[in-house]
């Protein structure tokens, strides 16, 4: 048990009156006290070896303590007496003196003669007892679990045999020592030890244990939705909808009590194992609290949490409880109220029905609820009879941020995660595992946007079983084989045929042809399909689709990357994808897989004729391709940045012209706000910052109206990377140069500059004052900039 937890229990023990603690110790039978003393001595000196030797051959000793260091070994014999003794009680004192004498004289060999045995005993604790019986005891501890008069103490301590002194420890010493080092004894010691051991095992068995964090320290309560509820109708509005109740996962305890049989499904990495571990931890903590409160007459409710695969080897609930409860005697103190089986999907598909059947039988024998976790597999799509299905939902943005705040201590990294997640939240699965991948990427590379493809690579390597063998999960096909199959499927059946879902017959036909192409043993096809299903990438029903649109884009890009040498006009193909509303993200993932972008692809993107705002936006957002291709040569990134930002004035004009043509009442400043957002998404990257600074220095050589505008947009995008004083100076120079421009241009530049200086309140206030002075001088002139009161500055 951890020192922190011992300290907590010690504080609880101190709330019990000391006299009552003494009475509790006096009430413990002597043989039981031996076991508690072993735990006490071991807690006081963890490096010593303690063995209970009480029995027909203990030769007076109830326990033996062996301490060994570089200078040799010593053995201390421990004689235990429960109950009060007085000096006048000659029989009891003489009896103890006799046991002390026997304990000292019984050793047949000296310490030095059995040193090799001691070493062996320390390496193999099971051999200790036989070794202790041959060790010469050099000191005796006489432990009195009761009152001990001064006269009795004096008589015992004067008893020295063969120069082996005797030390007497009375009840007062026992109370203080147990309170400090082994306070569990005051609350059913072995029961508390069992509960704490289960809690500690669950707390450290997770992906963040390497960070020194317990599960409870970083756990964020997810939301679960009750699935397959009856359809409800709103009679007033004639609206149909499923009454899928949602609740915090922590409330599932109540559902367990009422439903008795539950299947909890979730995507790979959605935190199913962590969630049920936290549920078990909470139930164990509640059980511990009852022990502390002295609920000794009642059985204490606890869960049993085991891997689903372990059920296959169990014949009965007796087998389970014998294995789970150690020491086995304590099992009678507990009532198992929930049998939790984690990872049904990790059981071979042909054994899964047997696991569910056995789980129900075990739960019936235990009179407990049963909870089974699984990824989506056919067996749980329609739950077995009597089971209620719940789904662990993906995190909301606020939950993700809460997780980051619990995990990340560095304020800079936390700020990067907040900003980065806002940009890519629609592209990644918002689940604990992928969010932790983000944390690792940010802490390692200080960047999120350029690492989305890397995130997907790592995530789907995991989902497809890259580390399954290490976890003891049997897989027939390597993760790369499954990854290549999904990539080929995404490209051939979805992208090439321009569809987001396909009929099941098309999927099965593609699967058959793919298996023939690689000469797979037809008998293994079922296993392959089972492993693909377990990855949770596809949703296979009457029609087949990828579970998330970005997953489809990623796998399609993966296939293009794998067969890139087979394309005759690859650059044209990537350009066309980039400007395709349906498949533009495939181009981003392709560049991300290469970690660089070619000048040919960039040039072809910039050479596409543009007249609409949307076409210009595509050119401006080419900076995202530069982020994905972070390993591109610096000159190429500078070329891309300069060409891309150069389209912003034309994009602004196209937006305003389009608004006028459609007779929309849109303030012109909206065009600037839109371009600021596009610029930040395109250029706001640490991977591009050094090259952005180079482009800024080039544009500063000629401060025309267009160049000032582009410079302000680049400063908007990169503002978080500049030193504050440098940023103020940069903006100040641009606004000074802007003072020579027409008033409407000055006003727009001031508005953009306000966003650049958003964190600097003094600078922002000064810029706003300048803008308000311009507006007061010529209010009518600015009507086109602010056409109505609803668009006023705030």
C-alpha positions in Angstrom: 0.0 0.0 0.0 1.3 3.5 -0.8 2.6 5.7 1.9 0.0 8.3 1.0 -2.8 5.8 1.5 -1.3 4.6 4.8 -1.2 8.2 6.0 -4.8 8.7 5.1 -5.9 5.5 7.0 -3.7 6.5 9.9 -5.6 9.8 10.2 -8.8 7.9 10.3 -7.4 5.6 13.0 -6.4 8.6 15.1 -10.1 9.7 15.3 -10.7 6.5 17.3 -10.1 7.0 21.0 -6.7 5.5 21.9 -8.2 3.4 24.7 -10.7 1.9 22.2 -7.8 1.1 19.8 -6.1 -0.7 22.6 -9.3 -2.7 23.4 -9.5 -3.6 19.7 -6.0 -5.0 19.7 -6.6 -6.9 23.0 -9.6 -8.6 21.4 -7.7 -10.1 18.6 -6.9 -13.8 19.0 -3.2 -14.6 19.5 -2.8 -16.6 16.3 -4.5 -13.8 14.3 -2.2 -11.3 16.0 0.8 -13.1 14.6 -0.3 -12.3 11.0 -0.9 -8.6 11.9 2.5 -8.3 13.6 4.1 -9.7 10.5 2.5 -6.9 8.4 3.5 -4.3 11.1 7.1 -5.3 11.2 7.3 -5.5 7.4 5.8 -2.0 7.1 8.2 -0.7 9.7 11.3 -2.2 8.0 10.4 -3.1 4.3 13.9 -4.5 3.7 13.7 -7.1 6.5 12.2 -10.5 6.0 9.5 -11.5 8.5 8.0 -15.0 8.8 5.3 -16.4 11.1 6.8 -19.5 12.6 4.1 -20.4 15.2 3.3 -24.1 15.2 4.6 -27.4 16.4 8.2 -26.7 15.5 8.5 -23.0 16.3 10.8 -23.7 19.4 9.3 -20.8 21.4 9.3 -18.3 18.5 6.0 -17.0 17.1 7.7 -14.9 14.5 11.3 -14.4 13.2 12.7 -11.3 11.8 15.9 -11.6 9.6 17.9 -8.5 8.7 20.8 -8.8 6.4 23.3 -6.3 5.1 26.9 -6.2 3.8 28.2 -6.8 7.3 26.2 -10.0 8.0 22.8 -11.2 9.2 20.9 -11.1 12.5 17.8 -12.9 13.6 15.3 -11.7 16.1 12.8 -14.1 17.7 9.4 -12.7 18.5 7.3 -14.1 21.4 3.7 -12.9 21.5 1.4 -12.8 24.5 -2.1 -11.6 24.4 -3.8 -10.3 27.6 -2.6 -8.6 30.7 0.4 -9.9 32.8 1.6 -8.7 36.2 4.7 -9.4 38.1 2.7 -11.2 40.7 1.4 -13.6 38.1 4.4 -15.9 38.5 3.0 -18.6 36.2 2.5 -16.4 33.2 5.8 -14.6 33.6 7.7 -17.9 34.0 5.9 -19.3 31.0 7.0 -16.4 28.8 10.5 -16.6 30.2 10.6 -20.3 29.3 9.5 -19.5 25.7 12.2 -16.8 25.5 14.8 -19.2 26.7 13.7 -21.8 24.2 13.7 -19.3 21.4 17.3 -18.4 22.1 18.7 -21.8 22.6 16.9 -23.7 19.8 19.2 -22.6 16.9 21.3 -25.6 15.8 23.7 -23.5 13.7 25.3 -20.1 13.9 24.4 -17.3 11.5 27.7 -17.5 9.5 27.1 -21.2 9.0 23.8 -20.7 7.2 24.6 -17.4 5.3 24.1 -19.1 2.0 20.8 -20.4 3.1 19.7 -16.9 4.2 20.6 -15.6 0.8 18.6 -18.3 -0.8 15.8 -17.7 1.5 15.8 -14.0 0.7 15.6 -14.9 -3.0 13.0 -17.6 -2.5 10.6 -16.5 0.4 8.9 -19.9 0.3 12.1 -21.5 1.8 12.3 -19.1 4.7 10.5 -21.1 7.3 12.9 -24.1 7.2 15.9 -21.8 7.2 14.6 -19.9 10.3 14.5 -23.1 12.3 18.3 -23.4 12.0 19.2 -19.8 12.7 20.7 -18.7 16.0 18.5 -16.0 17.5 20.6 -13.0 18.8 17.7 -11.0 20.3 14.2 -11.6 21.4 11.2 -9.2 21.2 8.5 -9.9 23.7 5.2 -8.4 22.5 2.5 -8.1 25.1 -0.9 -7.3 23.6 -2.3 -6.2 26.9 -1.2 -4.5 30.1 2.3 -5.2 31.5 3.3 -4.1 35.0 6.7 -2.6 35.7 7.6 -5.6 37.8 6.7 -8.0 35.0 8.7 -5.9 32.5 11.7 -5.9 34.8 11.7 -9.6 35.2 11.4 -10.3 31.5 14.0 -7.8 30.4 16.6 -9.2 32.9 16.2 -12.6 31.3 19.3 -12.9 29.0 20.3 -16.3 27.6 23.6 -16.7 25.7 24.0 -12.9 25.6 20.7 -12.5 23.7 18.9 -9.4 25.2 15.1 -9.2 25.5 13.1 -6.1 24.6 9.5 -5.9 25.9 6.9 -4.0 23.8 3.6 -3.4 25.6 0.1 -2.4 24.5 0.9 1.3 24.4 3.7 0.7 21.9 1.5 -1.6 19.8 -1.3 1.0 19.6 1.2 3.8 18.5 3.0 1.5 16.1 -0.1 0.1 14.5 -1.6 3.5 14.2 1.5 4.9 12.3 2.6 1.9 10.2 -0.4 -0.5 9.9 -3.6 1.3 10.8 -5.7 -1.1 8.7 -5.8 -3.4 11.8 -8.3 -1.0 13.4 -10.6 -1.5 10.4 -10.4 -5.2 9.6 -6.8 -5.2 8.4 -6.9 -7.9 5.8 -10.2 -6.7 4.4 -8.8 -3.2 4.0 -5.6 -4.5 2.5 -7.6 -6.5 -0.1 -9.7 -3.5 -1.0 -6.7 -1.2 -1.3 -4.7 -3.6 -3.3 -7.5 -3.9 -5.8 -7.8 -0.1 -6.0 -4.1 0.3 -6.5 -3.9 -2.3 -9.2 -6.7 -0.6 -11.1 -5.3 2.9 -10.6 -2.0 2.1 -12.3 -3.2 -0.2 -15.1 -3.6 2.4 -17.8 -1.8 4.3 -20.5 -0.8 7.3 -18.3 0.9 5.2 -15.6 4.3 6.1 -17.2 3.5 9.7 -16.2 3.1 8.7 -12.6 -0.6 9.5 -12.6 -3.4 7.3 -11.2 -6.5 6.7 -13.3 -8.7 8.7 -10.9 -6.4 11.7 -11.3 -7.0 12.2 -15.0 -10.3 10.4 -15.6 -13.0 12.6 -17.2 -16.5 11.2 -16.8 -17.8 10.3 -20.3 -21.4 10.2 -21.4 -23.2 7.0 -22.1 -26.4 6.6 -24.2 -28.9 3.9 -23.7 -29.3 2.3 -27.1 -32.1 0.5 -28.9 -34.8 2.4 -27.0 -38.3 2.3 -28.3 -39.2 5.0 -30.9 -41.2 7.9 -29.4 -43.6 10.3 -31.1 -44.3 13.9 -30.2 -48.1 14.1 -30.9 -48.1 17.9 -30.8 -45.4 18.3 -33.5 -45.6 14.8 -35.1 -41.9 14.4 -34.6 -40.4 11.0 -34.5 -37.3 10.2 -32.5 -35.6 7.5 -30.4 -35.7 8.0 -26.7 -32.0 7.3 -26.2 -31.4 8.4 -22.6 -27.9 9.9 -21.9 -26.2 10.1 -18.6 -22.8 10.5 -17.1 -21.0 7.2 -16.9 -20.7 7.5 -13.1 -24.4 6.9 -12.9 -24.2 3.5 -14.6 -24.1 2.0 -11.1 -27.8 2.6 -10.7 -28.4 1.2 -14.2 -26.4 -2.0 -13.2 -28.7 -2.4 -10.1 -31.9 -2.1 -12.1 -30.9 -3.7 -15.4 -28.7 -6.5 -14.1 -27.4 -7.3 -17.6 -25.5 -4.7 -19.6 -23.4 -4.5 -22.7 -21.2 -1.4 -23.0 -20.0 -0.7 -26.5 -17.6 1.9 -27.8 -15.1 2.6 -30.5 -11.4 1.5 -30.2 -9.7 3.8 -27.8 -13.0 5.3 -26.5 -12.0 4.4 -22.9 -14.2 1.4 -22.2 -11.5 -0.3 -20.1 -10.7 2.9 -18.2 -14.4 3.6 -17.6 -15.2 0.2 -16.1 -11.9 0.3 -14.1 -13.0 3.7 -12.6 -16.4 2.3 -11.9 -14.8 -0.6 -10.0 -12.5 1.8 -8.1 -15.5 3.9 -7.0 -17.3 0.8 -5.8 -14.2 -0.4 -3.9 -13.8 3.0 -2.3 -17.4 2.9 -1.2 -16.8 -0.6 0.2 -13.7 0.7 2.1 -15.7 3.5 3.6 -18.2 1.0 5.0 -15.4 -0.9 6.7 -14.0 2.3 8.2 -17.5 3.0 9.5 -17.5 -0.4 11.3 -20.1 -2.2 9.1 -18.8 -5.5 10.5 -22.1 -7.4 10.5 -23.0 -6.7 6.9 -21.5 -8.2 3.8 -19.8 -5.5 1.7 -20.8 -5.0 -1.9 -17.9 -5.1 -4.4 -17.4 -5.8 -8.1 -15.2 -8.4 -9.8 -13.5 -7.0 -12.9 -11.6 -9.5 -15.2 -10.8 -9.8 -18.9 -13.6 -11.5 -20.8 -11.1 -14.1 -22.1 -10.5 -15.3 -18.5 -14.1 -16.6 -18.3 -13.3 -19.5 -20.7 -11.2 -21.3 -18.1 -13.7 -21.0 -15.3 -16.0 -23.8 -14.4 -18.0 -22.2 -11.6 -18.3 -19.1 -9.4 -16.4 -21.0 -6.8 -13.4 -21.2 -9.1 -13.6 -17.5 -9.7 -13.9 -16.4 -6.1 -11.1 -18.7 -5.0 -8.8 -17.1 -7.5 -10.0 -13.5 -6.9 -10.1 -13.4 -3.1 -6.7 -13.7 -1.5 -6.4 -14.6 1.3 -9.4 -16.8 0.6 -10.8 -16.5 4.1 -11.9 -12.9 3.5 -14.3 -13.8 0.7 -17.1 -14.3 3.2 -16.9 -10.6 4.1 -18.0 -9.6 0.6 -21.0 -9.8 -1.7 -20.2 -9.6 -5.4 -22.8 -7.3 -6.9 -21.4 -6.9 -10.4 -19.3 -9.2 -12.6 -17.6 -7.0 -15.1 -16.0 -8.6 -18.2 -13.8 -6.3 -20.2 -13.1 -6.9 -23.9 -15.5 -9.3 -25.5 -14.2 -8.3 -28.9 -10.7 -9.6 -27.9 -12.2 -13.1 -27.5 -12.0 -15.3 -30.7 -15.2 -14.8 -32.5 -16.3 -18.5 -32.3 -15.9 -18.3 -28.5 -17.8 -15.1 -27.8 -21.3 -16.7 -27.5 -19.8 -19.1 -24.9 -18.3 -16.2 -22.9 -21.7 -14.5 -22.8 -23.4 -17.8 -21.8 -20.8 -18.5 -19.0 -21.0 -14.9 -17.8 -24.7 -15.2 -17.3 -24.3 -18.5 -15.5 -21.6 -17.1 -13.2 -23.7 -14.0 -12.4 -26.6 -16.2 -11.6 -24.5 -18.2 -9.1 -23.2 -15.0 -7.6 -26.6 -13.4 -7.7 -24.9 -10.4 -9.3 -25.3 -8.1 -12.3 -23.1 -8.7 -15.3 -21.5 -6.0 -17.4 -19.7 -6.8 -20.7 -17.6 -4.3 -22.7 -16.9 -4.6 -26.4 -16.1 -2.8 -29.5 -18.9 -3.0 -32.1 -19.2 -6.6 -33.3 -22.1 -8.5 -34.8 -22.8 -10.3 -31.6 -23.6 -7.1 -29.8 -25.3 -5.2 -32.6 -28.5 -6.9 -31.4 -27.8 -7.7 -27.7 -28.5 -11.2 -26.4 -31.8 -11.7 -24.7 -32.1 -9.8 -21.5 -29.2 -7.4 -22.1 -29.5 -3.7 -22.2 -27.0 -2.0 -24.5 -25.2 1.3 -23.7 -22.8 3.2 -25.9 -19.8 5.2 -24.6 -20.0 8.4 -26.6 -17.1 10.5 -27.9 -16.1 13.5 -25.8 -17.5 16.9 -26.3 -15.0 19.7 -26.8 -15.2 20.8 -23.1 -14.5 17.2 -21.9 -11.4 17.1 -24.1 -10.1 20.3 -22.7 -10.8 19.0 -19.2 -8.7 15.9 -19.9 -5.9 18.1 -21.2 -6.0 20.2 -18.1 -5.7 17.1 -15.9 -2.8 15.6 -17.9 -0.7 18.6 -19.2 1.2 20.7 -16.7 3.1 22.9 -19.1 1.0 26.1 -19.8 2.5 26.5 -23.3 1.6 23.0 -24.3 -1.9 23.4 -22.8 -2.4 26.6 -24.8 -1.3 24.9 -28.0 -3.7 22.0 -27.3 -6.6 24.3 -26.8 -6.0 26.2 -30.0 -5.1 23.2 -32.1 -8.0 21.1 -31.0 -10.4 23.9 -32.0 -9.1 23.6 -35.5 -9.1 19.9 -36.0 -11.9 18.7 -33.7 -14.0 17.8 -36.7 -11.2 15.7 -38.2 -10.3 13.4 -35.4 -12.2 11.0 -33.2 -12.7 12.8 -29.9 -11.9 9.9 -27.7 -9.4 9.6 -24.9 -6.8 7.6 -26.9 -6.7 10.0 -29.8 -6.6 12.9 -27.4 -3.7 11.4 -25.6 -2.0 10.9 -29.0 -2.5 14.7 -29.5 -0.9 15.4 -26.1 2.1 13.3 -27.1 2.4 15.0 -30.4 2.2 18.4 -29.0 4.7 17.7 -26.2 7.1 16.2 -28.7 6.6 18.4 -31.8 4.9 21.5 -30.3 2.4 21.3 -33.2 -1.1 19.9 -33.9 -2.2 20.8 -37.4 0.8 19.4 -39.2 0.5 16.2 -37.2 -3.1 15.1 -38.0 -1.9 12.5 -40.5 0.7 11.2 -38.0 -2.1 11.0 -35.4 -4.2 8.9 -37.7 -1.2 6.7 -38.5 -0.6 5.9 -34.9 -4.3 5.6 -34.0 -5.2 3.1 -36.8 -2.0 1.1 -36.3 -3.3 0.6 -32.8 -6.9 -0.1 -33.8 -5.8 -2.6 -36.4 -3.8 -4.6 -33.9 -0.2 -3.4 -34.1 0.3 -4.1 -30.3 -2.3 -6.9 -29.9 0.3 -9.6 -29.8 2.2 -7.8 -27.0 -1.1 -7.7 -25.1 -1.6 -11.4 -25.5 -4.4 -11.1 -28.1 -4.2 -13.7 -30.8 -4.3 -12.2 -34.3 -3.7 -14.0 -37.6 -3.1 -11.0 -39.9 -0.5 -8.3 -39.4 -1.9 -4.8 -38.9 -0.3 -3.6 -42.2 -2.3 -6.3 -44.2 -5.5 -5.0 -42.7 -4.5 -1.4 -43.2 -3.7 -2.0 -46.9 -7.0 -3.7 -47.4 -9.0 -0.8 -46.0 -6.9 1.6 -48.0 -7.6 -0.3 -51.2 -11.3 -0.5 -50.4 -11.5 3.3 -49.6 -9.9 4.2 -52.9 -11.4 1.6 -55.3 -15.0 1.4 -54.0 -15.5 4.9 -52.5 -13.3 7.6 -54.0 -13.0 6.2 -57.6 -16.8 5.6 -57.7 -17.5 8.9 -55.9 -19.6 7.5 -53.1 -19.6 7.6 -49.3 -21.4 4.3 -48.8 -21.6 1.2 -50.8 -24.1 -1.8 -51.0 -23.0 -4.7 -49.0 -22.8 -6.9 -52.1 -20.2 -4.6 -53.5 -18.2 -4.8 -50.4 -18.3 -8.6 -50.3 -17.4 -8.8 -54.0 -14.4 -6.6 -53.4 -13.4 -8.7 -50.4 -13.5 -11.9 -52.4 -11.4 -10.5 -55.2 -8.9 -9.0 -52.8 -8.5 -12.4 -51.1 -8.0 -14.1 -54.4 -5.4 -11.5 -55.5 -3.2 -12.3 -52.5 -4.0 -16.0 -52.5 -5.4 -16.1 -49.0 -6.5 -19.4 -47.5 -10.3 -19.2 -47.8 -10.5 -20.8 -44.4 -8.8 -17.7 -42.9 -11.1 -15.2 -44.5 -13.5 -15.4 -41.6 -10.7 -14.6 -39.2 -9.6 -11.7 -41.3 -13.1 -10.2 -41.5 -13.4 -10.7 -37.7 -10.2 -8.7 -37.1 -11.3 -6.0 -39.5 -14.6 -5.8 -37.7 -12.9 -5.5 -34.4 -10.9 -2.5 -35.5 -14.1 -0.5 -35.5 -13.3 1.3 -38.8 -16.2 0.1 -40.9 -20.0 0.1 -40.3 -21.2 -3.0 -42.0 -24.9 -3.4 -42.4 -27.1 -3.6 -45.6 -24.8 -0.9 -46.8 -21.1 -0.4 -45.8 -19.5 2.9 -44.8 -16.5 4.2 -42.9 -17.5 5.2 -39.3 -16.1 8.7 -39.7 -15.7 10.7 -42.9 -12.1 11.6 -42.1 -11.3 7.9 -41.7 -12.4 7.3 -45.3 -10.3 10.2 -46.5 -7.2 9.0 -44.6 -7.4 5.5 -45.9 -8.0 6.7 -49.5 -4.9 8.9 -49.2 -3.0 5.9 -47.8 -3.7 3.9 -50.9 -2.7 6.8 -53.3 0.5 7.1 -51.3 1.2 3.4 -51.7 0.7 3.3 -55.4 1.9 6.8 -56.3 4.5 5.4 -58.7 1.7 4.0 -60.8 0.1 7.4 -61.6 0.9 9.0 -64.9 -0.2 12.5 -63.8 -0.1 12.3 -60.0 0.2 16.1 -59.5 -2.9 16.7 -61.6 -4.8 14.0 -59.7 -3.9 15.6 -56.3 -4.8 19.1 -57.5 -8.2 17.9 -58.7 -8.8 16.2 -55.4 -7.8 19.4 -53.6 -10.4 21.4 -55.4 -13.1 18.7 -55.2 -15.6 19.6 -52.5 -16.2 15.9 -51.6 -12.6 14.7 -51.5 -10.4 17.8 -50.7 -9.2 16.3 -47.4 -7.7 13.3 -49.3 -5.1 15.7 -50.7 -4.2 16.9 -47.2 -3.7 13.4 -45.9 -1.7 12.4 -48.9 0.8 15.3 -48.4 0.8 14.5 -44.7 1.8 10.9 -45.4 4.7 12.1 -47.5 5.6 14.8 -45.0 6.4 17.1 -47.9 4.8 18.7 -50.9 6.2 19.1 -54.4 6.6 22.4 -56.2 4.7 20.9 -59.1 1.6 20.2 -57.0 1.7 23.7 -55.5 2.2 25.4 -58.9 -0.7 23.4 -60.4 -3.0 24.5 -57.5 -2.0 28.2 -57.9 -2.4 28.0 -61.7 -6.1 27.0 -61.5 -8.2 29.9 -62.8 -10.1 31.7 -60.1 -13.0 34.1 -60.1 -15.3 33.0 -57.3 -14.5 33.6 -53.6 -14.5 29.8 -53.0 -11.8 29.3 -55.7 -9.6 32.0 -54.0 -10.1 30.5 -50.6 -8.7 27.2 -51.9 -5.5 29.0 -53.0 -5.2 30.8 -49.6 -5.7 27.5 -47.7 -2.8 26.0 -49.5 -0.9 26.8 -46.4 -2.5 23.8 -44.8 -0.8 21.6 -47.3 2.5 23.3 -46.3 1.7 22.4 -42.7 1.0 18.8 -43.6 4.2 18.8 -45.7 6.3 20.2 -42.8 9.5 18.6 -44.1 9.4 20.5 -47.4 12.4 22.6 -48.3 12.3 26.1 -46.8 12.5 27.8 -50.2 9.4 25.8 -51.3 7.5 26.8 -48.2 8.4 30.5 -48.7 7.3 30.3 -52.3 3.9 28.7 -51.3 3.3 31.3 -48.5 4.1 34.3 -50.7 1.9 33.0 -53.6 -0.9 32.0 -51.2 -1.1 35.3 -49.2 -1.0 37.2 -52.5 -4.5 36.0 -53.3 -6.1 37.7 -50.2 -6.8 41.1 -51.7 -8.4 39.4 -54.8 -10.4 37.1 -52.5 -11.7 40.1 -50.6 -12.8 41.9 -53.8 -14.4 38.7 -55.1 -16.4 38.3 -51.8 -17.7 41.9 -51.9 -18.6 41.6 -55.6 -20.4 38.4 -55.0 -22.4 39.9 -52.1 -23.4 42.9 -54.2 -24.4 40.7 -57.1 -26.7 38.7 -54.8 -27.9 41.9 -53.1 -27.0 40.6 -49.7 -26.8 43.1 -46.8 -23.3 42.0 -45.8 -20.9 44.5 -44.2 -17.6 44.7 -46.1 -15.7 44.1 -42.8 -17.1 40.6 -42.9 -14.7 39.9 -45.8 -11.8 40.9 -43.6 -13.0 38.8 -40.7 -13.4 35.8 -43.1 -9.8 36.3 -44.4 -8.4 36.6 -40.9 -9.9 33.2 -40.1 -8.6 31.7 -43.4 -5.1 33.1 -42.8 -4.9 31.8 -39.3 -6.0 28.3 -40.4 -3.5 28.4 -43.3 -0.4 30.1 -41.8 -0.8 29.8 -38.0 1.8 27.0 -37.5 5.1 26.8 -35.8 6.4 24.8 -38.7 5.8 27.8 -40.9 6.8 30.6 -38.6 10.4 31.0 -39.7 9.3 31.0 -43.3 6.4 33.4 -42.5 8.9 35.8 -41.0 11.0 35.7 -44.3 7.9 36.5 -46.3 7.0 39.4 -44.0 10.5 40.8 -44.4 10.1 40.6 -48.2 6.7 42.4 -48.2 8.0 45.1 -45.8 10.4 46.3 -48.5 7.4 48.0 -50.3 4.6 49.1 -48.1 1.8 49.4 -50.6 -1.9 49.2 -49.5 -2.0 45.5 -50.6 1.2 44.6 -48.9 0.2 46.3 -45.6 -3.1 44.3 -45.7 -1.2 41.0 -46.4 1.3 41.8 -43.7 -1.5 42.4 -41.1 -3.1 39.1 -42.1 0.2 37.2 -41.6 0.6 38.9 -38.2 -2.9 37.8 -37.3 -2.0 34.2 -38.2 1.3 34.1 -36.4 0.7 36.5 -33.5 1.0 33.8 -30.8 4.6 33.0 -31.9 5.9 36.6 -31.6 7.5 38.2 -28.6 4.9 40.8 -27.4 7.2 43.8 -27.8 8.2 42.7 -31.3 4.6 42.3 -32.3 3.6 45.8 -31.0 6.5 47.3 -33.0 5.5 45.4 -36.2 1.9 46.6 -36.0 2.9 50.1 -35.1 5.1 50.4 -38.2 2.3 49.1 -40.4 -0.3 51.5 -38.9 2.1 54.5 -39.4 2.5 53.6 -43.0 -1.3 53.0 -43.3 -2.0 56.6 -42.2 -1.2 57.8 -45.7 -3.9 55.6 -47.3 -7.6 56.4 -47.8 -9.7 56.5 -44.7 -11.7 53.3 -45.5 -8.5 51.4 -46.0 -7.1 52.8 -42.7 -10.3 51.7 -40.9 -10.1 48.2 -42.2 -6.4 47.9 -41.3 -7.2 49.2 -37.8 -9.8 46.6 -37.4 -7.4 43.8 -38.4 -4.7 45.3 -36.1 -7.1 45.2 -33.2 -7.3 41.4 -33.6 -3.5 41.1 -33.8 -3.2 43.0 -30.5 -6.2 41.2 -28.9 -4.0 40.1 -25.9 -2.4 43.5 -25.4 -5.2 45.6 -23.8 -3.3 48.9 -24.0 -2.4 48.5 -27.7 -5.9 47.3 -28.5 -7.4 50.3 -26.8 -5.1 52.7 -28.6 -6.0 51.2 -32.0 -9.8 51.3 -31.2 -9.5 55.0 -30.2 -7.9 55.8 -33.6 -10.7 53.9 -35.4 -13.5 55.7 -33.5 -11.9 59.0 -34.3 -12.0 58.1 -38.0 -15.6 57.1 -37.8 -16.6 60.3 -36.0 -14.9 62.5 -38.7 -16.9 60.8 -41.5 -19.7 58.6 -40.3 -21.5 58.4 -43.7 -18.3 57.3 -45.3 -18.3 54.2 -43.1 -21.8 53.1 -43.8 -20.6 50.6 -46.3 -18.2 49.3 -43.7 -20.9 49.1 -41.0 -24.2 49.3 -42.8 -26.5 48.9 -39.8 -26.5 49.3 -36.0 -26.4 45.6 -35.5 -22.8 45.6 -36.8 -21.4 48.1 -34.3 -18.0 47.6 -32.7 -18.1 46.0 -29.2 
